[in-house]
Amino acid sequence: MLSMFLAPETKEAAKAAVGNVAAAAPPAPPAPKLPPLETLHSWAMPTQASTFAESTDNLYLFIVFLDAFFFVLILAAMGYFMWKYKRRSPDQKTSSITHNGKIEFLWSAIPAVLLVVIFAWAEIDFIKQTTPPADAIDIRVTGRQWFWQVDYPDYPGVSLTSSTEEPLITMIVPKGRPVRLIMTSEDVLHSFYVPAFRVKKDVVPGRYTTLWFEATRVGEFNIFCTEYCGDRHSSMAGVIKVLEPASFEAALREAAKLEQKPTESVADFGGRIYTRRGCNACHTLNGDPATGPTWKGLYGKSETLADGTTLTVDDNYIKESILQPQAKIVAGFTGANMPSYQGQLDDKQITAIIDFIKQQK
C-alpha cells in the first residue's frame, strides 16, 4: 500500500528491498492441514452435496418457519388479550366465560394437520434414505477408538483410514453414483455423520448398519463421529473426497498406495504408516500411555506381560504384536482395541514401523 504514494524510482527500490528481506527470511513452516469448511458463515446451513440435502433442509426450514410463526402469533395474541381484557377499575368483576367449540376445534385440528404433514414428509425422506439402489457401490466402514477404517470390496487391497492428528482423505467416492456404506464397530458405539450429505447412522459393535448417499458436488467434506466413544472422541474425524467418475478409480488406487517414496527414509516411511494406518489413535510418541503402550522409548525396553512374564521389545516382538496382537499383552492393557494387520501390512511396511519405533527415544 505504501508504494502507491512513492515516486516510480522509489517504488522500484522499495520492491527490491522487500524482495531482499523475503529472500533472507527463513521459509515459513507448512501450515497445518485444516478440515474442509462446511458453511460460508456461522448462520448458514451446511453445504448441500448430496441428493438428500435439499429435501432435508427444506423440511428443517419448514419446521423452523412454523415455530417462528406460531411463536409470534401466540405472543401477539397474549399481548392483545392482556391489553383488551385488562382490569379497568378496582370493582370490575370477571365476566362469565364459556367455551367456544370452533376455536377449540381449530387449535387442535390445525396442529394435528401440520404434524401429519411433517410426519409424511419425513417418512418419505426416511424411506428414500433407507432403500439404496441396486447398483450402489459397496464400501465397508469399521469404527475403532478413535479412527475410521474404510475398505472397498470391489477393489481388493484398497484401504483408507482417518487420523487423530490431522484431517486425512478417509473415503473417495464418485459424483453422481449411489454409494452404500456397510458399517460396524470393533469396540464401542460410534456414529458416522457427514453434514454436507445430511446422512448419519450409528455404528454398532456386533452388528452391521447401512446408509447410502449420492454425492452431487465435487470437493472434500467432513466426516464426524457423533456418539461419545471415549476421551479422544472429538479427534475421530475424517474427510470424504468426491471426484468426477472418470477420475475416481485412478485416484482411489493412488490414495490407497502405501509405498516408500524415493526421497524418504525407512523410518520416515514408518512414520507415515503410523498416521495412515491409525496407529496414532492408540500409541503416543510423547511417553503418555493411551489405549496402548506409548512408542517413546519402547524399543529395547523390558516389558512385563499380563501373565507375569517379561521380555525385551525387539523386532520379532513388534512384528508379532502387529500381526497377532493378542499373543502377548503388556500388563495394564487389555489389547482388545488392537486389530490384526495380517494381510494389510507387508514385511517392508512392518520393517518401516520398527525403524520408526527405534527412533522414538
N, C-alpha and C positions, 0 to 999 in steps of 0.2 A: 504494500500500500504506500510506503514511503517513496518508492521510485516514481510514483505518479507526479510528485512535486519537485523532482530533480531535473536538472538540465540533461540533454542527451548524453554528453560525455560522462557526467557524474553517474548516470544510470548504469552505463557500462561498467564503471569502476565498482559500483555497488553490487552489481551482479557477479563480478569476478570475485569480490570479497566474500560474498555469500557462498559462491562455489568453492572457494578455498576452505572456508570453515566446514562446509559439508564434507569435503574430501578428507579433512583432518579428523573429523569426528569419527569415533568407532562405530561400526554398524550396530544398529539397534537390535536387541534380541527379538526373535519372532514373536508376534502377538499370539496369545493363546487362542486356540480354535474355539469359537463361540457357537452355541446351538443356533439353529435357524430361527429367525423371527417369525412369529405366528400372526401378529397383528400390527397394524400401522400405528396405533396408539392404544392407551390403556382402556379406552371406552369402545374400541372397535371389536367386532366379532372376529373370531379366529379365521384364518384363510380358508376359503372353500376350495377343496382339492379332490373331492370325490362326488360320485353321483348321489350320495346320501346327504351331502352337506346342505344344499339349498332347502330341501324339504324340512330337514331338522331345524334349520334356522327359522324358517317361516313359522313352524309350529311354536317354537320358543317365543318369537316376537309376537305372535298372536296371543299367547298366554300373558305376556308382559303388557300388551295393549289392553287386554281385558282387565287385568289387575289395576292398571293405572286409571282406566275409565271408571270402574266401579269405585275405586278409592276416592276419586274426585267427586263422583256423583253422590256417594254416601256422606262425605264430609260437607258438601254443599247443601244437601237436604237437611242434615243435622243443624247446620248454621241457620238455614232459613226457618226451620221449625222452632228453634230456640228464640229467634227474633219475633216470629209471628205469634207464638203462644206464650211469650214471657208474661209474668205476673204484672198486671197493670196497677194494682193497688193492694194495700195490706189486707183488705177484707174480701178480695176476689176469691171465689171458690172454683175449684176444678170442675169443669162441666162433665156430665156423664158421657163416657166414651164407649161406643160399641164397635164390634169388629166390622171390617169391610171385606167381604168374600172375594171380590175381584182382585183387590190389591194382594191379599194373602195368596191367591192362586198364582198371580203373576210373579211374586217374588220367590215362589217355589218352582214354577214352570220354567221361567227364563234361565236360571242357573242350571236346572236339570238338562235343558236342551243344549246349553253351551258345554256342559260336561260330557254329554253324549257325542257332540261334535269333536271335542278334544280326544275322547277315547277312540272314536272311529279313525280319526286322522293318525293318532299314534299307533293304533293297531295295524293299520295298513302299512305304515313305515316299518313297524317291527317285523311283520311277515316278510316284507321285501328284504330286510337285513338278515333274516334267518334262513333264507332259501337261496343258496348260491347257485349260479348257472352250472350246467353240466360240464361246460368247457373251461371251468376256472382252473387256474394254475394252483397246484397244491404247494404250500410251504409249511414246514414244521417249526414250531416255536417252542423252546423249552425255557422256562423261567428258573433261575437259580439265584441264591443270595450271593452277589447282587448284580447279575447281568443276564442279558437275553442271549440265547444261542439260537441261530436261525439256520435251518438246513433245507436244501432243495432236493426232494426225492427224484425229480426229473433230470437233475444234473448231479450225478454221483460225485462225491468228494467236495462239493461246494458247501462251505460252512462259513458263516459270518457271526460275529458276536458284538455286543455292546461293550463299553468300558466305563469303569467308575472314575477314570482320570479325565477324559475329555470326550466330547461327542464324536462318535465314530459311525461310519456307514454300517448300519446293522442289517438292513434289508434293502434289496434292489428289486423294483417291480416295473413292468412296462405300463405306459399310459394307455388307457382305453381298453385294457383287458382285465376281466374279473380275476381276483386273487382270493383264494381260500386259505385261511390260517388254521392249522390243526395244532392246538396248544395244550401243554401240560406243564406241571411243575415237579421238580425233583426234591423240594424241601417243604416250603410253606406256601400259603395262599398269596398269589400275585394278581395283578390286573393289568392287562395290556390295553393301552389307550393311545390313540392318535387323534389329537384335537382337530387337525386340518381335514381329517376324513370323517369325523363325527362317529367313530366306532370305538367301542370299549367292551371288553369281556373279561371276566375273572378267569384266572389260570390256576387250576386246582390240582393239588397232588393226588395221584392215584386215579385220575380220570382225564378224558380229553374233552375240551370245549372247542368250538369253532366259531369263527366270524369271517365275513368276506367283505370286500370292497372293490370298487373300480376307480382308479385314480384318473382324474381329468386334467391334471396340471403338472407339467414338468417342473421339478425342483426338489428341494430337500425339506423334510418335515419331521417334527419331533415325535419321539415315542416316549411315553412315561409309564411308570408303574404307579397305579392309583390305589393300591391296597398296602397299608403299612406292613412291611415284611422284615423289619429289623433295623438296626441302628444306621445302616447305610442305604436305607430305602430311597432317600432323595437322590442318590447317585445312580439309581437303576434307570438310566435313560439311554436312548439311542436315537438314530436318525434313519428314516426311510428315504431312499433316493428314487425318484420317479424319472424314467427315461423314455424317449421315443422307442417304440417297439423294434425298430431296425437296429438300434444300438444296445438293446437290453442284454442279449446273451453274451456278447463280447465283453461288455462292461462287468457283467456278473462274474465271469470267469477271471477277469483281470483283478477284480476286487478280492476274490477268494484266494488268489495266489499268496503263498507264504514262503517265499524263497529269498535266499540271501542275495543282496544287491552287490554288484561288483566292487563298490567302494565301501562296503560295510564289513566291519569285523564280525567274527563269530559271536562275540559277546554282545555287540550291539544288535545283531540279528536276534539273539536270545531275548534282549530287552523288548524288541518289537513283538515277539511272540508272547511275552509276559503281558503286554497290553492287549494284543489282538485276540488271544485265546481266553481272556478273562481271569488270568492268574492274579491280577491285582485286586480282584474283588475279595480275595481271602488271605493273601500273603503280602504283608507290607515290606517296605525296604528301609524303614526307619527304626526298627527294633521293637515296635509295639506289636504284640500278638493280636491277631484278629480271629476270624473263624478258623484259620490255620496258622501254623508257626510262621514267624517272620523269617524272611530270607536274609536279613542282615546278620552277618557272622555265622551263617548256617553251615557252610562247607567246612568240614573238619571238626565240627562240634560234636561232643559226646551227648547223645540224646537218650533219655530214659523212656522206654516204651510203656504202653498201657499194661502189659503183662509183667512188668518189673525188670525186664532185661534191658541192657544198654548196648548201644552200637555207636560207631563213628560215622558221621554223614560223609559218604563218598559218592563217586559216580554211580556205582551199582545201586545204592540205596535210593538215590534221587530218581534214577530211571524206573526202578521198581515202583516207587511211590506215584509216578506219573501214569504208569500202565496198570498197576494193581494197587490202588490207594488204600484198600482195606487190609493189605497184607501185614503191614507194620505201622500201628497207630502210635503217635507220640502221646505220652501221658499228659492228661489235661485237655485233650482234644478228642472229639468223637469220630472225626473222619467222615461223618455222614454226608457232608455237603461236597466232598471232593469227588468229582466224576472221574471215570476212567477215560484216558485219552488214547486207549488202544484203537488203532486204525485211523486216528485223527492226526497224530504227530508221528513223523518218521524218525529214523535214527539221527539224521542230520539235524533236525529241529530239536530233538531232545538233547543232543550234544551242545547245541547253541544255548539252550536253557541252563544246562550245567555250567557252561562257561560264564554266563551272566550271573549265576548264583555265586560263583567263585569270586567275582569282582565285588560283591556286597560285603565289604569288610566291616 
